[in-house]
Amino acid sequence: MNTKKIIACYDENTIRVYQAYNHGIANEVEKLGRFGSRFSMNRMTWIKSSFLWMMYRCGWATKENQERVLAIDISIEGFREILGNVVLSSFDEKVYKTYENWKAKLDKSKVRCQWDPDKDLYMNPMTQRAIQIGMKDEIVEKYVNEWIKSITDITEYVHQTKKLIDTDMIDKIVLPDEKVFELTEEEKRILGIDIL
């Protein structure tokens, strides 16, 4: 059974990814409506499409420098360009044939991808894998300057959701409406999915 799927909120125009940042970066985004000078274009930036995996990663917006959660809607075209440039973070013989081939590609890569166990509401690992994508150099520049259509600070919603979990009011929780993002055969090959 294939457990690698991109689960996300999306429509025909945009797909939602999540990032968590400190107050300085988030406040600047709130003011400008986009990433500003506090956001570093010179390091790898990671996006996640699974809300619950993002909650695991940022500790429901409590970890240091991850106190604010941003929901970022990017163009489908941009997202597919990101996927087209992926090199997997770990060697997969079915994708790269040889370790040397993978290492050479990894060293030059602008986009990295890793698959981690997704999480349920209580942060228990699931068999389903969640995608995490790291971008750098010109891909980050296009992400910030061309592909982002809107950024929403959802920190308050994150805190409210965690409070409902902690007070055993699960029936009141409304999670993001995530569904499987359909991939092309080439995208599946690049991402190490369904390769026989």
C-alpha positions in Angstrom: 0.0 0.0 0.0 1.4 3.4 -1.0 1.6 5.7 2.0 3.2 8.6 0.2 0.5 11.1 -0.7 0.4 14.9 -0.8 -2.5 15.9 1.4 -3.5 19.5 1.2 -6.1 22.2 1.0 -6.3 23.3 -2.7 -8.5 24.4 -5.5 -7.9 24.8 -9.2 -5.7 27.9 -8.7 -3.9 27.6 -5.4 -2.6 25.1 -2.9 -2.0 25.9 0.8 1.3 25.2 2.6 2.3 26.0 6.1 5.4 27.6 7.7 6.0 28.7 11.3 8.1 31.7 12.2 9.0 34.1 15.0 7.0 37.2 15.8 9.4 39.5 13.9 8.9 37.7 10.6 5.2 37.2 11.1 4.5 40.8 12.1 6.3 42.0 9.0 4.2 39.7 6.9 1.0 41.1 8.6 2.1 44.6 7.8 3.3 44.1 4.2 1.0 41.2 3.1 4.2 39.4 2.0 7.6 38.3 3.3 9.9 41.3 4.0 13.5 41.9 4.9 13.4 39.8 8.1 12.8 36.7 5.9 16.1 35.2 4.7 16.4 34.5 1.0 19.8 32.9 1.6 18.9 29.8 3.5 16.7 26.8 2.7 13.0 27.4 3.6 10.7 24.4 4.3 7.0 24.2 3.5 4.5 21.6 4.7 1.1 20.8 3.2 -0.3 18.8 6.1 -1.8 20.9 8.9 -1.3 18.3 11.6 2.3 17.6 10.6 3.0 21.4 10.8 1.4 21.3 14.3 3.8 18.5 15.3 6.7 20.4 13.9 6.0 23.7 15.7 4.4 22.2 18.8 1.1 24.0 18.2 2.9 27.3 17.8 4.9 27.0 21.1 8.4 26.2 19.9 11.0 28.9 19.9 11.1 30.9 16.7 7.9 29.0 15.6 5.4 30.9 17.7 3.4 32.1 14.6 1.9 29.8 12.0 1.3 31.1 8.5 -1.0 29.5 6.0 0.4 30.4 2.5 -1.6 30.0 -0.6 0.7 29.5 -3.7 -0.2 29.0 -7.3 -0.7 25.5 -8.5 1.8 26.2 -11.4 4.4 27.3 -8.9 3.8 24.2 -6.7 4.2 21.9 -9.7 7.5 23.7 -10.7 8.7 23.1 -7.1 7.9 19.4 -7.4 9.6 19.2 -10.8 12.9 20.3 -9.2 12.8 17.9 -6.2 15.7 15.7 -5.2 14.9 13.4 -2.4 16.7 14.0 0.9 17.7 10.3 1.2 18.9 7.9 -1.4 16.3 5.8 -3.2 17.7 3.2 -5.6 14.5 3.0 -7.6 14.7 6.8 -8.4 18.4 7.4 -8.8 19.9 3.9 -9.6 23.2 4.7 -8.0 24.2 6.5 -4.8 26.7 8.6 -6.8 24.0 9.8 -9.2 21.8 10.8 -6.3 24.6 12.6 -4.4 25.5 14.6 -7.5 21.9 15.6 -8.0 21.5 16.4 -4.3 24.6 18.6 -4.2 23.2 20.8 -7.1 19.6 20.7 -5.9 17.5 23.8 -5.3 14.6 21.7 -3.9 14.7 18.9 -1.4 11.9 16.6 -0.3 11.5 14.3 2.6 8.6 12.1 3.6 7.8 11.9 7.4 5.1 10.0 9.2 2.0 12.2 9.3 0.4 12.8 12.7 -3.1 12.4 14.0 -4.9 14.9 16.3 -2.9 13.7 19.3 0.4 13.8 17.5 0.7 10.0 17.2 2.5 8.9 14.0 0.4 7.5 11.2 1.3 5.1 8.4 0.5 7.8 5.9 3.5 10.0 5.0 3.5 13.8 5.0 5.7 15.7 2.5 8.1 18.4 3.6 9.8 20.5 0.9 12.9 22.6 1.2 13.7 25.3 -1.3 16.7 27.6 -1.8 18.3 30.1 -4.3 16.1 31.0 -7.3 13.3 28.7 -6.3 12.9 30.6 -3.0 13.0 33.9 -4.9 10.2 32.7 -7.2 8.2 31.3 -4.2 8.4 34.7 -2.4 8.1 37.1 -5.4 5.9 35.2 -7.9 4.0 32.2 -6.5 2.6 33.3 -3.2 -0.9 34.6 -3.7 -1.9 35.2 0.0 -0.6 34.7 3.5 -2.8 34.3 6.5 -1.7 34.2 10.1 -3.6 31.3 11.7 -1.9 31.3 15.1 -5.1 32.1 17.0 -6.9 29.2 15.3 -4.0 26.9 16.1 -4.2 27.9 19.8 -8.0 27.5 19.9 -7.7 24.0 18.3 -5.1 22.9 20.8 -7.3 24.1 23.7 -10.2 22.1 22.4 -8.0 19.0 22.3 -6.7 19.6 25.8 -10.2 20.1 27.2 -11.6 17.0 25.4 -13.9 19.0 23.1 -12.9 17.1 20.0 -16.4 17.4 18.5 -16.0 21.2 18.3 -12.8 21.0 16.2 -12.9 21.9 12.6 -9.7 20.9 10.8 -8.7 22.2 7.4 -10.4 20.4 4.5 -7.4 18.5 3.1 -7.6 16.0 0.3 -5.2 14.1 -1.9 -3.4 16.3 -4.5 -3.4 14.5 -7.8 0.1 14.1 -9.3 1.3 13.4 -12.8 3.2 10.2 -13.5 6.4 12.2 -13.8 5.8 13.9 -10.5 5.3 10.6 -8.8 8.6 9.3 -10.3 10.5 12.4 -9.0 8.9 12.0 -5.5 9.6 8.3 -5.3 5.9 7.3 -5.4 4.5 4.2 -7.1 7.7 3.1 -8.7 7.7 -0.6 -9.5 
